[in-house]
């Protein structure tokens, strides 16, 4: 196993400035080794608008992409929305290669996503 897979994922769960907004600020890879932690954070609350800050995420694997798609589906089914912020080129390319990028709204900053308040 590569030592990369042992990098930790830390998740800050923050309340957004507007009612119903929640921000998950991620630091570390979203991969199979960190999948359950990521899924637990996604499912912990059911705010109307979830912003996931990928600014500190160096890469994702197929398990991480699957968790994102699952979050998109559950949010869509219940009339909630989801936004991704600060996605780097490596993560964006992984989403494009797997053809799931059209499911998500992308923003450069948390402030832009908060203003969109989908």
C-alpha positions in Angstrom: 0.0 0.0 0.0 1.1 3.5 -0.8 1.8 5.7 2.2 -0.5 8.3 0.5 -3.5 6.3 1.5 -2.7 6.8 5.2 -3.0 10.5 5.1 -5.8 11.6 7.5 -8.9 13.5 6.5 -10.1 16.2 8.9 -13.5 17.7 8.6 -14.7 20.9 10.1 -18.5 21.1 10.3 -19.5 24.7 10.2 -22.8 26.6 10.2 -23.2 28.9 7.3 -24.2 32.6 7.7 -27.7 32.1 6.4 -30.3 29.8 7.9 -30.2 26.3 6.4 -26.6 26.6 5.2 -23.9 24.1 6.3 -20.2 24.0 5.4 -18.0 21.0 5.5 -14.3 22.1 5.2 -12.2 19.2 4.2 -8.4 18.7 4.7 -6.8 15.6 3.3 -7.7 13.0 0.6 -11.3 11.7 0.1 -10.4 8.0 -0.5 -11.5 4.6 0.6 -9.5 4.8 3.8 -11.4 8.0 4.8 -14.7 7.1 3.2 -16.7 6.3 6.3 -15.6 9.5 8.1 -16.7 11.5 5.0 -20.0 9.7 4.7 -20.8 10.2 8.4 -20.2 13.9 8.1 -22.4 14.2 5.0 -25.2 12.4 6.7 -24.9 14.0 10.1 -27.4 16.8 9.4 -29.9 17.6 6.7 -29.5 21.3 6.1 -31.1 22.7 3.0 -27.8 23.9 1.4 -24.6 22.0 1.9 -21.3 23.6 0.8 -18.3 21.2 0.7 -15.0 23.1 0.8 -12.4 21.0 -1.2 -9.7 23.6 -0.8 -7.6 21.3 1.3 -8.3 18.1 -0.6 -5.3 17.0 -2.8 -7.1 14.1 -4.5 -10.1 11.8 -4.5 -10.5 8.2 -5.6 -13.4 6.3 -6.9 -14.8 5.6 -3.4 -14.7 9.4 -2.7 -16.4 10.1 -6.0 -19.1 7.5 -5.2 -19.8 9.2 -1.9 -20.1 12.6 -3.6 -22.6 11.2 -6.1 -24.5 9.5 -3.3 -24.7 12.8 -1.5 -25.9 14.6 -4.7 -28.6 12.0 -5.1 -29.9 12.2 -1.5 -29.9 16.0 -1.6 -31.7 16.1 -4.9 -34.4 13.6 -3.8 -35.2 15.7 -0.8 -35.1 19.1 -2.5 -31.8 20.2 -0.9 -28.8 21.5 -2.8 -25.1 20.9 -2.7 -22.1 23.0 -3.9 -18.4 22.2 -4.2 -15.9 25.0 -3.4 -12.2 25.2 -4.2 -11.9 22.0 -6.2 -8.4 21.7 -7.6 -7.6 20.6 -11.1 -6.7 17.0 -10.1 -10.0 16.5 -8.3 -12.0 18.2 -11.1 -10.3 16.0 -13.7 -11.3 12.9 -11.7 -14.9 14.1 -11.7 -14.8 14.8 -15.4 -13.2 11.4 -16.3 -16.0 9.7 -14.4 -18.5 12.0 -16.1 -20.1 13.1 -12.8 -19.0 16.8 -12.9 -22.4 17.9 -14.4 -24.1 16.9 -11.2 -22.4 19.5 -9.2 -22.3 23.3 -8.9 -18.7 24.6 -8.5 -17.6 27.8 -6.9 -14.2 29.3 -6.3 -14.9 30.5 -2.8 -17.2 29.8 0.1 -18.6 33.4 -0.1 -19.6 32.8 -3.8 -21.4 29.6 -2.9 -23.1 31.3 0.1 -24.3 34.1 -2.1 -25.7 31.6 -4.6 -27.7 29.9 -1.8 -29.1 27.4 -4.2 
